[in-house]
Amino acid sequence: MIRKPLFYGWVIVATMFVINFVTMATGTLNFGLFVLPMGDALNMSRSQFGWAQTTRGLAAGLSSFVIGRLVDRYGPRVLIVATAVIIGICLLGIGRVNSYWQFMLLFGIIGITGLTAPNSLITSVPVAKWFLRRRGRALAMATAGLGLGGVALVPITQVLIDHLGWRGAWTVLAITFMAVAIPLAALFLRRQPEDMGLAVDGDPVEYIPDSPGSPKRPDAPAPEVTWTVSDALGTGTFWKLMLVFGLAGVAQGGASFHRIPYWIERGFDAQLVSFSFSADAGGAALMALITGLLVERFPVRFVAMASYLGFVLAIGLMLVGSNEFYMFGSTITFGISVGAGMIVHSYIFAAYYGRAFLGAIRGIVLPIILLTAGIGSPLVGYMRDSTDSYVSSWWMILALYLASAAIMATIGPPARRRERARRLPKDS
């Protein structure tokens, strides 16, 4: 029996897994651990930290329109090498800042690169371009790097802060990130299978779906749906997805950043909180893997709806929680919901609109997600500063997630005019 050679798409997946892992060192999930020590040293308020997150998110949103097209055209190899260098230098600079405006500037530059943005185009779009039938599991494996990176790097960050101070912690994280991401991207990343003479999913080249003159076979995959950017913009589905992701973006931006200081202010030990958020990330990694299989078997909109309801439960536990059981229950539930949501964001546009213009299409959507997330972070900061409590913020966020779940349940695949219709793969 002749064994088929390893499909290079799995090399792409493995590389993106590791790169996603180390992006968790760049002030993403672990950023909340810096709030108290940096706030004391630089005299920064919670709303100012929120605006720093907003600046980073808005910068990523503004650049995503261009980045999406660059990923479609050139692939991730050069982009990740260049952005990793920029991010590493900025992180080194953050470890040496002495004023708020310096921190804001460096955080904004990190955002422009797009690599550390939620559901980053640079790490997710290339994976989607290498797979069709196995897209869900491929995205799940690559995305799991984010969750496992959080499992490892959140508590490590707290250890670094405890032993080296917040400045030393930023320095170590910067060096670690560059040492891993730059060589891996340069050595292994490629744009899409066709550039290497391969077919999507590792199929024989002669069976590339819809390739001119390719023979047909009984088990050949269904033709892949292909939408141009203008066609996608003309569908109601696209705008309904924008609405849902916008509402959830406000909630996500407000909840993600402020949960760590919330629990610390409730009297929990900072190291224990870091362990709970490590469990949060572990839940995200596990659920990402599970969701990758679920979206290949069930309508993706219902998977998305379930993730939003998970957020509702997590916020509810925060509102009533008074001990470690509630804290760990909330953070793990939140992480599970994040893991499902990460796959949904990366998968749904590829499933509904195809991979040919995926970077450009998601480059239009991502600014809305990041803009709304940017609104949520300082909004919750202001609400907390003005009331000296997070309670009203959590109720607002809970309502936004409920609305997102209700709307998402109604969003099926877009319909095309009969004369231009092409069958969708079985994924939604």
N, C-alpha and C positions, 0 to 999 in steps of 0.2 A: 504493500500500500504506500502510495506516494503522499507524503504530508505536504499540505499547502504551506508556502512561506508565510511568515507573519506579515499581516497587512500593516503597512506603514502608518495607517491611521491610528493604530494603538500606540505607536511611538509618540505621535502627537498628543494623544490623551495622557500618557504617562508624563510627558514633559509639562503639559499644562497643569497636571495635578501638583507637581512639585512647585511650579511657579506660583500657582494659587496658594499653596501652603505658605510660602515665604512672604507673600503680600500681606499676610496677617501680622507681620512685623512692622508695618508701615503706618501705624496709627489708625487702624480700622476698629476691630472689636476691642483691642487693647487700649484705645485712646482714652476711655473713661477712667482708666487707672492713673492717668497723668493729671486729671482735673484738679484734685486736691493739692498735690505738691506743687504743680505749676501755678495754680491759682494763688497759693500762699506766696510763692517766690516773686511772681510778676504782678500781683494784685489784680487778678482777672476775675470777673464775675462769671456766673453760669451762663448768662445770656451772651457774654463775649465768647465763651467757648462754643456756644451754639452757633454764633456767627462765623467762627472759624470753620466749623463743619459745613455751614452754608456756603462759605466762600469756596471751599474745596469742591463741594457738590456742583455749584453753579459753574465753576471753571471746567469741570468734567463735562457738564451738559453743553456748554458753549463749544467745546472742542469735539464732541462726539459726532456731530454731523460730518466733520472732515475726517475724523478717525475711522468712522464706519466705511467711508469710501476708500480710504487708504488700505484698510484691511481687505476689502473686496479686490482691490487692484494689485497690491503688493504682498499681502499676507503679513503674518505677525513677526517674522524673524527680525528684521531690522528695527521695527517699531518697538519691540520689547527690549532689545539691547539698548536702544537710545533712551527709552523712557526709564529703564532701570538705573542707568547712569544718572539721569536728572533727579530721580526720586532719592537715590542714595545720597547725593550731594545735599539735597534739601534737608534730609533727615539729620545729616551731620550738622547742618546749619541750625536746625531747631534745637539741637543740644547746646547751642551757644548763644541763643537769643537773650536779649536783655529788655525787650519791650514788646508790647502787644502787636504793634504794626509789623515788626519783623516776623513774628510767628504767623500772622495772617498772610503775609506775602509768600512765605515759603510753603505754607499749607495750600495756598491758591495755585502755586506752580505745580505742586504734586497733583492737584486735581486736573490741571490742563493735560497732563500726560494720558489720563484716561485709564491707566493700568490698574489703579487701586479703586476705581469706581465700582459700586455695586453692580453685579451682572456685567462685568467689564466686556466690552465688545472685543477687545484684543485677545482675550483668552477663551471666550465662548463661541464667537462666530467661526473661527477656524475649525474648531471641533465639529460644529454642525455641518460645515462644508465637506467633511470627510465621510459623513455617514448619512444614511437615509432610514433604512429599516432598523438599524441599531442605534439610531441617534439618541434616543432617550437614555440608554445605558451608558453610551459614550460620554454624553454631557454629565451624567451623574458621577461617573468615575473621575472626570476632570474637576468637577465642582466640589467633590468630596475633599479635595485638597484644602479648600477654604475652611471647612469645618474642622478637619484634623489639625490644620495650622492653628486655629483658635484654641483647640484642646491643649496643644503644646505651648504656644507662645503667650497666651494670656497669663497663666501662672508664672512662666519664665520672666515675663515683663515685670510682674510684681516683685519677683526675687531680685531682678536687676535694679529696680527702683530702691528696694530696701538696702542693698549692698553698695550700689554705685551712685545712688541719687538719680533724679530724673534726667539730668544732663548725660550722665554716663550711660544710662539705659538707652537713650536715643542713639548714641554713638555705636553701641554694640549692635543694636537692631539694624542700623544702616549698613554696617559692614557685612553682617550676616546676609542681608537681603541681596546686596550686590554680588557677593561671592557665589551665591547659588543661582540667581536668575540670569545673570549675563552670560556665563558660559553655556548653560543649558539651551537658552534661546538661540545662541549663535550656532551651536552644533546640530540641533535636531529639528528645529521648526521649519515647516514648508507650508505653502499657501493652500493648495488643494490637490486632490489625487491626480487630476488630469495633468498637472504640471510635471508629474513623475511617470506619466504613461500608465497610470492606474485608473480604475473605475471606483466610484463610490461604493462603500461597504466591502471593498476587496473583491467584487465580482469580476469575472473575466471581462476583459476590455471589450470584446465583441458584443457584450450584452449591456453596454451602457444604455440606460433607458432613453429612448427617443433619439439615439444617435443615428445619423443618416445611413441607411443601408444595413443596419445591424439586424441579424436574424432574430426571430422570435422563438421562444421556447415556452413550454407549458407553465414552468415555475418561475418565469421571469417576473421581476417586481413590477408593480403598477407604475405607469409613467409619473414622474415627479411633477408636482404642481409648480408653475413658474409665474410669478407676478412681477411686473415692473413697479418702480416706486410710484409712478402716477396712477397705475391701476389700483394699487393697494390703498392709496389715499382716497380713492373714489368709493371705497366700501364703508358702510356703516359699522361693520365689525371693527375696523381699525380705530375709529373714533370712540367707540364704546370701550375698547381696550385701553385707550389713552385715558378715558375718564376713570376707569377702575384703578389703573396703576397710579394715576394722580392722587386719588383719594388715599389709597394705601401708602403712597409715598409720604404724604404728610404724617400719617400715623407712624410709619417706619422711622422717619427721620426724628420724630419727637421721642419715640420710645427707645430706640437703639442706644443713643448717646447718653440719655439721662438715667437709664436703669441702674448703672453701677453706682453713681453718687447717691441715688435714692436709697439703695440698700445699705450703703455705708453710713449714711445719715440716720438710718433706722437703728443704728447701733451694732451692726454686724462687723466682725473683723474683716479688714481689707483683704487679707490673704484668703479667708474663707469665701468672700465674695468672688475673688478671682477664680477659686476652684469651681464655684457654681457656674461661672461664665465659661469655664473650660468645659463643664458638662453641657452647657448651652451649645457650644461649638461641636461637641461630640454628637449631640442630638441632631444638629444640622447635617453633619457628615453622614450619619447613618440614614437619615430620612432622605437625603439627596440620592443615595444609592437605591433606596426603595422606590422613590418617586420616578427615577429613571426607567424602572420596569413598569410602573403603574401607567405612565403616559403613553407607553407603547400598547397598552391593553384597554385603557378606559379613556373616555372623553377628557381632554386636558382641562377643559373649563371646570369640570367637577372636582378635579384634583386641586385646582386653584382655589375654588370655593372652600374646600376643606381646610386648606392652609390658612385662609383668612379667619375661619371659625376657630382654628387653633390659637391664633393671636388673641382672639376675644377671650378664650379661656385663660391664657397666660396673663393678660392684663387684669382679669377678674381675680386671679390668685394674688396679684400684687395689691389689689385694693383691700383684700380681706386678710392677707398674710401677716403673721406676727412672729413666726419662728423659722428655723432653718428648713423645715419640711416644705413650707410654702415657698420660700425663696428658691430652693432647688426645683420644686415642682414648676414654678413659674418660668425659671430660666430654661429648664429642659424643654418645656412645652413651647416656649418662644423659639428655641433653637430648632426644634422639629419643624415648626411652621416656616422658619426661615429656609431650612433645607429644601422643603417642598417648593417654596416660592422661587428659589434660585433656579431650579430646573424649569419651572413653569415659564419664567421670564425668558430663559434661553431657548426653550423648546417651542413655545406657542407660535411665534412669528415664523419660524422655520416650517412648522407644520401647516400653518395657514397660508403662507405666501411663498414658500420655496427657499432655496439656498442661493440662487443666482445673484440676487440683490439684497441678501439678508443684512449685510453690514450697513448698507445705505438706509434700509427701512428701519432697522433698530437704531441707527444714528439719529433718526427723527424722533423716535419714541423716548430714548434715554434722557434727553434734556428735560422732558416733562417730569420724568420720574425723579431726576436729581434736583430739579427746581422745587418740586413739591416737598421732597425730603429736606431740602435746604430751608424751606419755610417752617417745617415742623420743628426742627431743632431749636432755633432761637425763640420760636413761639412758646414752646414748653419752658424754655429758660426764663422768659419774661413772666409767664404765669407763675412759675415757682418763686421768682424774685419778688413779685408783687404780693403774693399770698403767703409766702414762706411755707408752701406746701405743694406737693405734686398731685394731690387727689383730683382736683378739677381737670388736670391735664390727662390723667389716666381715663377718666370718664369720656372725655372728648375723643381720645384715641380708640377706645372700645367702640364708640358709635361709628367712627370712620371705617373700622374693620368690618362691622356688621353690614354697613352699606355696600362695601366692596364685595362681600360674599354674595349679597342678594343680586347685584348687577351682573357679576361674573357668571352666575348660573344661567343667564340668558344669552351668553355670547357663544354662538356656534361658529363653524367655519364660514368664511365669506362665500357668497354665491356669485358666479360669473354668468355673463350672457351665454346662451347655449352654444352659439357658433364659436366661442373662444374658450369654452370650458375644457378642462382637462381633469382627469380623476385625481382625487387626493389619495395619498397613501393612508392606510388604516391606522390612524393615530388620534383621531378625534371623532 
